[in-house]
Amino acid sequence: MSDSTFIDIILAIILPPLGVFLKFGIETEFWICVVCTFFGYLPGIIYAVYVITK
């Protein structure tokens, strides 16, 4: 795992859409993460970490 991935995961735990945005920009993954975070903070974190690490 590189340093940038580690930083993205930390940001995804603090603010899930931010971590996904820094990795992918405004694409489908970002909007799915926003919706997941809107419905619950924990689903947003889980989705963000999954997308960043896959």
PDB file of N, CA, C and O in Angstrom:
ATOM      1  N   MET A   1       0.859  -1.175   0.000  1.00  0.00           N
ATOM      2  CA  MET A   1       0.000   0.000   0.000  1.00  0.00           C
ATOM      3  C   MET A   1       0.903   1.235   0.000  1.00  0.00           C
ATOM      4  O   MET A   1       1.804   1.360   0.830  1.00  0.00           O
ATOM      5  N   SER A   2       0.651   2.129  -0.928  1.00  0.00           N
ATOM      6  CA  SER A   2       1.474   3.325  -1.041  1.00  0.00           C
ATOM      7  C   SER A   2       1.019   4.392  -0.049  1.00  0.00           C
ATOM      8  O   SER A   2      -0.038   4.276   0.571  1.00  0.00           O
ATOM      9  N   ASP A   3       1.836   5.426   0.084  1.00  0.00           N
ATOM     10  CA  ASP A   3       1.506   6.512   1.009  1.00  0.00           C
ATOM     11  C   ASP A   3       0.249   7.246   0.603  1.00  0.00           C
ATOM     12  O   ASP A   3      -0.541   7.641   1.460  1.00  0.00           O
ATOM     13  N   SER A   4       0.048   7.438  -0.697  1.00  0.00           N
ATOM     14  CA  SER A   4      -1.142   8.153  -1.152  1.00  0.00           C
ATOM     15  C   SER A   4      -2.415   7.358  -0.858  1.00  0.00           C
ATOM     16  O   SER A   4      -3.447   7.941  -0.525  1.00  0.00           O
ATOM     17  N   THR A   5      -2.347   6.034  -0.977  1.00  0.00           N
ATOM     18  CA  THR A   5      -3.507   5.205  -0.646  1.00  0.00           C
ATOM     19  C   THR A   5      -3.803   5.291   0.843  1.00  0.00           C
ATOM     20  O   THR A   5      -4.966   5.368   1.242  1.00  0.00           O
ATOM     21  N   PHE A   6      -2.767   5.279   1.662  1.00  0.00           N
ATOM     22  CA  PHE A   6      -2.946   5.400   3.105  1.00  0.00           C
ATOM     23  C   PHE A   6      -3.610   6.728   3.466  1.00  0.00           C
ATOM     24  O   PHE A   6      -4.513   6.762   4.302  1.00  0.00           O
ATOM     25  N   ILE A   7      -3.176   7.801   2.853  1.00  0.00           N
ATOM     26  CA  ILE A   7      -3.773   9.120   3.109  1.00  0.00           C
ATOM     27  C   ILE A   7      -5.221   9.149   2.622  1.00  0.00           C
ATOM     28  O   ILE A   7      -6.085   9.709   3.296  1.00  0.00           O
ATOM     29  N   ASP A   8      -5.494   8.554   1.461  1.00  0.00           N
ATOM     30  CA  ASP A   8      -6.867   8.489   0.957  1.00  0.00           C
ATOM     31  C   ASP A   8      -7.775   7.718   1.915  1.00  0.00           C
ATOM     32  O   ASP A   8      -8.926   8.104   2.114  1.00  0.00           O
ATOM     33  N   ILE A   9      -7.278   6.645   2.504  1.00  0.00           N
ATOM     34  CA  ILE A   9      -8.084   5.867   3.444  1.00  0.00           C
ATOM     35  C   ILE A   9      -8.352   6.675   4.711  1.00  0.00           C
ATOM     36  O   ILE A   9      -9.471   6.654   5.224  1.00  0.00           O
ATOM     37  N   ILE A  10      -7.358   7.381   5.220  1.00  0.00           N
ATOM     38  CA  ILE A  10      -7.558   8.223   6.398  1.00  0.00           C
ATOM     39  C   ILE A  10      -8.607   9.292   6.108  1.00  0.00           C
ATOM     40  O   ILE A  10      -9.487   9.535   6.933  1.00  0.00           O
ATOM     41  N   LEU A  11      -8.521   9.929   4.946  1.00  0.00           N
ATOM     42  CA  LEU A  11      -9.516  10.937   4.573  1.00  0.00           C
ATOM     43  C   LEU A  11     -10.890  10.316   4.387  1.00  0.00           C
ATOM     44  O   LEU A  11     -11.903  10.946   4.690  1.00  0.00           O
ATOM     45  N   ALA A  12     -10.934   9.083   3.890  1.00  0.00           N
ATOM     46  CA  ALA A  12     -12.218   8.401   3.708  1.00  0.00           C
ATOM     47  C   ALA A  12     -12.868   8.094   5.049  1.00  0.00           C
ATOM     48  O   ALA A  12     -14.095   8.060   5.143  1.00  0.00           O
ATOM     49  N   ILE A  13     -12.081   7.873   6.072  1.00  0.00           N
ATOM     50  CA  ILE A  13     -12.648   7.635   7.400  1.00  0.00           C
ATOM     51  C   ILE A  13     -13.164   8.946   7.995  1.00  0.00           C
ATOM     52  O   ILE A  13     -14.211   8.964   8.641  1.00  0.00           O
ATOM     53  N   ILE A  14     -12.440  10.031   7.781  1.00  0.00           N
ATOM     54  CA  ILE A  14     -12.863  11.325   8.323  1.00  0.00           C
ATOM     55  C   ILE A  14     -14.061  11.880   7.547  1.00  0.00           C
ATOM     56  O   ILE A  14     -15.062  12.276   8.143  1.00  0.00           O
ATOM     57  N   LEU A  15     -13.951  11.906   6.220  1.00  0.00           N
ATOM     58  CA  LEU A  15     -15.016  12.421   5.360  1.00  0.00           C
ATOM     59  C   LEU A  15     -15.029  11.566   4.093  1.00  0.00           C
ATOM     60  O   LEU A  15     -14.271  11.828   3.159  1.00  0.00           O
ATOM     61  N   PRO A  16     -15.890  10.543   4.059  1.00  0.00           N
ATOM     62  CA  PRO A  16     -15.842   9.551   2.979  1.00  0.00           C
ATOM     63  C   PRO A  16     -15.850  10.116   1.554  1.00  0.00           C
ATOM     64  O   PRO A  16     -15.026   9.684   0.748  1.00  0.00           O
ATOM     65  N   PRO A  17     -16.735  11.057   1.199  1.00  0.00           N
ATOM     66  CA  PRO A  17     -16.707  11.539  -0.196  1.00  0.00           C
ATOM     67  C   PRO A  17     -15.401  12.234  -0.581  1.00  0.00           C
ATOM     68  O   PRO A  17     -15.017  12.222  -1.751  1.00  0.00           O
ATOM     69  N   LEU A  18     -14.720  12.832   0.385  1.00  0.00           N
ATOM     70  CA  LEU A  18     -13.459  13.513   0.078  1.00  0.00           C
ATOM     71  C   LEU A  18     -12.384  12.521  -0.360  1.00  0.00           C
ATOM     72  O   LEU A  18     -11.658  12.772  -1.322  1.00  0.00           O
ATOM     73  N   GLY A  19     -12.285  11.402   0.343  1.00  0.00           N
ATOM     74  CA  GLY A  19     -11.310  10.389  -0.049  1.00  0.00           C
ATOM     75  C   GLY A  19     -11.567   9.842  -1.438  1.00  0.00           C
ATOM     76  O   GLY A  19     -10.632   9.637  -2.212  1.00  0.00           O
ATOM     77  N   VAL A  20     -12.839   9.604  -1.759  1.00  0.00           N
ATOM     78  CA  VAL A  20     -13.191   9.087  -3.085  1.00  0.00           C
ATOM     79  C   VAL A  20     -12.962  10.160  -4.148  1.00  0.00           C
ATOM     80  O   VAL A  20     -12.498   9.857  -5.247  1.00  0.00           O
ATOM     81  N   PHE A  21     -13.283  11.399  -3.826  1.00  0.00           N
ATOM     82  CA  PHE A  21     -13.081  12.495  -4.772  1.00  0.00           C
ATOM     83  C   PHE A  21     -11.609  12.656  -5.134  1.00  0.00           C
ATOM     84  O   PHE A  21     -11.273  12.848  -6.302  1.00  0.00           O
ATOM     85  N   LEU A  22     -10.733  12.580  -4.140  1.00  0.00           N
ATOM     86  CA  LEU A  22      -9.302  12.739  -4.417  1.00  0.00           C
ATOM     87  C   LEU A  22      -8.754  11.602  -5.259  1.00  0.00           C
ATOM     88  O   LEU A  22      -7.785  11.788  -5.994  1.00  0.00           O
ATOM     89  N   LYS A  23      -9.359  10.427  -5.163  1.00  0.00           N
ATOM     90  CA  LYS A  23      -8.885   9.270  -5.933  1.00  0.00           C
ATOM     91  C   LYS A  23      -9.471   9.261  -7.352  1.00  0.00           C
ATOM     92  O   LYS A  23      -8.753   8.970  -8.310  1.00  0.00           O
ATOM     93  N   PHE A  24     -10.779   9.580  -7.499  1.00  0.00           N
ATOM     94  CA  PHE A  24     -11.466   9.416  -8.783  1.00  0.00           C
ATOM     95  C   PHE A  24     -11.980  10.717  -9.399  1.00  0.00           C
ATOM     96  O   PHE A  24     -12.290  10.743 -10.590  1.00  0.00           O
ATOM     97  N   GLY A  25     -12.078  11.782  -8.632  1.00  0.00           N
ATOM     98  CA  GLY A  25     -12.706  13.002  -9.134  1.00  0.00           C
ATOM     99  C   GLY A  25     -14.222  12.851  -9.067  1.00  0.00           C
ATOM    100  O   GLY A  25     -14.736  11.967  -8.381  1.00  0.00           O
ATOM    101  N   ILE A  26     -14.922  13.707  -9.772  1.00  0.00           N
ATOM    102  CA  ILE A  26     -16.393  13.653  -9.749  1.00  0.00           C
ATOM    103  C   ILE A  26     -16.842  12.660 -10.812  1.00  0.00           C
ATOM    104  O   ILE A  26     -17.102  13.019 -11.960  1.00  0.00           O
ATOM    105  N   GLU A  27     -16.926  11.414 -10.400  1.00  0.00           N
ATOM    106  CA  GLU A  27     -17.406  10.337 -11.257  1.00  0.00           C
ATOM    107  C   GLU A  27     -18.470   9.568 -10.496  1.00  0.00           C
ATOM    108  O   GLU A  27     -18.895   9.993  -9.422  1.00  0.00           O
ATOM    109  N   THR A  28     -18.896   8.463 -11.030  1.00  0.00           N
ATOM    110  CA  THR A  28     -19.970   7.665 -10.437  1.00  0.00           C
ATOM    111  C   THR A  28     -19.635   7.228  -9.019  1.00  0.00           C
ATOM    112  O   THR A  28     -20.505   7.245  -8.148  1.00  0.00           O
ATOM    113  N   GLU A  29     -18.380   6.835  -8.772  1.00  0.00           N
ATOM    114  CA  GLU A  29     -17.984   6.388  -7.436  1.00  0.00           C
ATOM    115  C   GLU A  29     -18.198   7.482  -6.396  1.00  0.00           C
ATOM    116  O   GLU A  29     -18.630   7.209  -5.277  1.00  0.00           O
ATOM    117  N   PHE A  30     -17.895   8.711  -6.769  1.00  0.00           N
ATOM    118  CA  PHE A  30     -18.070   9.838  -5.849  1.00  0.00           C
ATOM    119  C   PHE A  30     -19.538  10.011  -5.483  1.00  0.00           C
ATOM    120  O   PHE A  30     -19.866  10.175  -4.308  1.00  0.00           O
ATOM    121  N   TRP A  31     -20.417   9.977  -6.467  1.00  0.00           N
ATOM    122  CA  TRP A  31     -21.836  10.213  -6.189  1.00  0.00           C
ATOM    123  C   TRP A  31     -22.453   9.065  -5.397  1.00  0.00           C
ATOM    124  O   TRP A  31     -23.319   9.291  -4.552  1.00  0.00           O
ATOM    125  N   ILE A  32     -22.016   7.839  -5.662  1.00  0.00           N
ATOM    126  CA  ILE A  32     -22.494   6.709  -4.862  1.00  0.00           C
ATOM    127  C   ILE A  32     -22.045   6.886  -3.414  1.00  0.00           C
ATOM    128  O   ILE A  32     -22.810   6.602  -2.493  1.00  0.00           O
ATOM    129  N   CYS A  33     -20.834   7.345  -3.206  1.00  0.00           N
ATOM    130  CA  CYS A  33     -20.324   7.573  -1.859  1.00  0.00           C
ATOM    131  C   CYS A  33     -21.097   8.687  -1.153  1.00  0.00           C
ATOM    132  O   CYS A  33     -21.367   8.592   0.045  1.00  0.00           O
ATOM    133  N   VAL A  34     -21.447   9.728  -1.880  1.00  0.00           N
ATOM    134  CA  VAL A  34     -22.241  10.814  -1.286  1.00  0.00           C
ATOM    135  C   VAL A  34     -23.592  10.283  -0.826  1.00  0.00           C
ATOM    136  O   VAL A  34     -24.043  10.604   0.273  1.00  0.00           O
ATOM    137  N   VAL A  35     -24.241   9.475  -1.658  1.00  0.00           N
ATOM    138  CA  VAL A  35     -25.547   8.910  -1.300  1.00  0.00           C
ATOM    139  C   VAL A  35     -25.413   7.974  -0.099  1.00  0.00           C
ATOM    140  O   VAL A  35     -26.227   8.034   0.823  1.00  0.00           O
ATOM    141  N   CYS A  36     -24.396   7.113  -0.102  1.00  0.00           N
ATOM    142  CA  CYS A  36     -24.184   6.206   1.039  1.00  0.00           C
ATOM    143  C   CYS A  36     -23.929   6.991   2.323  1.00  0.00           C
ATOM    144  O   CYS A  36     -24.444   6.632   3.382  1.00  0.00           O
ATOM    145  N   THR A  37     -23.144   8.049   2.236  1.00  0.00           N
ATOM    146  CA  THR A  37     -22.859   8.867   3.407  1.00  0.00           C
ATOM    147  C   THR A  37     -24.110   9.608   3.868  1.00  0.00           C
ATOM    148  O   THR A  37     -24.307   9.803   5.067  1.00  0.00           O
ATOM    149  N   PHE A  38     -24.944  10.014   2.941  1.00  0.00           N
ATOM    150  CA  PHE A  38     -26.194  10.688   3.296  1.00  0.00           C
ATOM    151  C   PHE A  38     -27.097   9.753   4.106  1.00  0.00           C
ATOM    152  O   PHE A  38     -27.742  10.182   5.063  1.00  0.00           O
ATOM    153  N   PHE A  39     -27.139   8.476   3.718  1.00  0.00           N
ATOM    154  CA  PHE A  39     -27.989   7.515   4.427  1.00  0.00           C
ATOM    155  C   PHE A  39     -27.365   7.028   5.722  1.00  0.00           C
ATOM    156  O   PHE A  39     -28.070   6.496   6.581  1.00  0.00           O
ATOM    157  N   GLY A  40     -26.087   7.194   5.880  1.00  0.00           N
ATOM    158  CA  GLY A  40     -25.421   6.810   7.118  1.00  0.00           C
ATOM    159  C   GLY A  40     -23.927   6.969   6.991  1.00  0.00           C
ATOM    160  O   GLY A  40     -23.344   6.655   5.953  1.00  0.00           O
ATOM    161  N   TYR A  41     -23.317   7.453   8.036  1.00  0.00           N
ATOM    162  CA  TYR A  41     -21.884   7.705   8.003  1.00  0.00           C
ATOM    163  C   TYR A  41     -21.096   6.410   7.822  1.00  0.00           C
ATOM    164  O   TYR A  41     -20.137   6.375   7.051  1.00  0.00           O
ATOM    165  N   LEU A  42     -21.486   5.356   8.518  1.00  0.00           N
ATOM    166  CA  LEU A  42     -20.774   4.080   8.435  1.00  0.00           C
ATOM    167  C   LEU A  42     -20.851   3.455   7.039  1.00  0.00           C
ATOM    168  O   LEU A  42     -19.822   3.000   6.540  1.00  0.00           O
ATOM    169  N   PRO A  43     -22.017   3.409   6.383  1.00  0.00           N
ATOM    170  CA  PRO A  43     -22.028   2.885   5.003  1.00  0.00           C
ATOM    171  C   PRO A  43     -21.150   3.708   4.054  1.00  0.00           C
ATOM    172  O   PRO A  43     -20.547   3.156   3.134  1.00  0.00           O
ATOM    173  N   GLY A  44     -21.079   5.004   4.271  1.00  0.00           N
ATOM    174  CA  GLY A  44     -20.207   5.848   3.457  1.00  0.00           C
ATOM    175  C   GLY A  44     -18.747   5.493   3.633  1.00  0.00           C
ATOM    176  O   GLY A  44     -17.990   5.445   2.663  1.00  0.00           O
ATOM    177  N   ILE A  45     -18.345   5.239   4.892  1.00  0.00           N
ATOM    178  CA  ILE A  45     -16.962   4.858   5.167  1.00  0.00           C
ATOM    179  C   ILE A  45     -16.652   3.505   4.539  1.00  0.00           C
ATOM    180  O   ILE A  45     -15.610   3.338   3.904  1.00  0.00           O
ATOM    181  N   ILE A  46     -17.539   2.552   4.711  1.00  0.00           N
ATOM    182  CA  ILE A  46     -17.311   1.208   4.173  1.00  0.00           C
ATOM    183  C   ILE A  46     -17.174   1.261   2.662  1.00  0.00           C
ATOM    184  O   ILE A  46     -16.257   0.665   2.098  1.00  0.00           O
ATOM    185  N   TYR A  47     -18.078   1.969   2.005  1.00  0.00           N
ATOM    186  CA  TYR A  47     -18.014   2.069   0.544  1.00  0.00           C
ATOM    187  C   TYR A  47     -16.744   2.783   0.101  1.00  0.00           C
ATOM    188  O   TYR A  47     -16.084   2.340  -0.839  1.00  0.00           O
ATOM    189  N   ALA A  48     -16.393   3.877   0.761  1.00  0.00           N
ATOM    190  CA  ALA A  48     -15.212   4.639   0.366  1.00  0.00           C
ATOM    191  C   ALA A  48     -13.940   3.813   0.496  1.00  0.00           C
ATOM    192  O   ALA A  48     -13.108   3.807  -0.411  1.00  0.00           O
ATOM    193  N   VAL A  49     -13.782   3.119   1.611  1.00  0.00           N
ATOM    194  CA  VAL A  49     -12.583   2.300   1.808  1.00  0.00           C
ATOM    195  C   VAL A  49     -12.550   1.161   0.794  1.00  0.00           C
ATOM    196  O   VAL A  49     -11.489   0.825   0.268  1.00  0.00           O
ATOM    197  N   TYR A  50     -13.704   0.569   0.520  1.00  0.00           N
ATOM    198  CA  TYR A  50     -13.763  -0.508  -0.471  1.00  0.00           C
ATOM    199  C   TYR A  50     -13.341  -0.014  -1.855  1.00  0.00           C
ATOM    200  O   TYR A  50     -12.540  -0.661  -2.531  1.00  0.00           O
ATOM    201  N   VAL A  51     -13.876   1.122  -2.269  1.00  0.00           N
ATOM    202  CA  VAL A  51     -13.576   1.647  -3.609  1.00  0.00           C
ATOM    203  C   VAL A  51     -12.104   2.059  -3.707  1.00  0.00           C
ATOM    204  O   VAL A  51     -11.466   1.831  -4.734  1.00  0.00           O
ATOM    205  N   ILE A  52     -11.572   2.653  -2.664  1.00  0.00           N
ATOM    206  CA  ILE A  52     -10.173   3.108  -2.706  1.00  0.00           C
ATOM    207  C   ILE A  52      -9.211   1.921  -2.752  1.00  0.00           C
ATOM    208  O   ILE A  52      -8.186   1.981  -3.431  1.00  0.00           O
ATOM    209  N   THR A  53      -9.534   0.849  -2.035  1.00  0.00           N
ATOM    210  CA  THR A  53      -8.596  -0.266  -1.954  1.00  0.00           C
ATOM    211  C   THR A  53      -8.764  -1.316  -3.047  1.00  0.00           C
ATOM    212  O   THR A  53      -7.889  -2.165  -3.217  1.00  0.00           O
ATOM    213  N   LYS A  54      -9.870  -1.277  -3.792  1.00  0.00           N
ATOM    214  CA  LYS A  54     -10.063  -2.338  -4.805  1.00  0.00           C
ATOM    215  C   LYS A  54      -9.173  -2.157  -6.001  1.00  0.00           C
ATOM    216  O   LYS A  54      -9.218  -2.961  -6.931  1.00  0.00           O
TER     217      LYS A  54
END
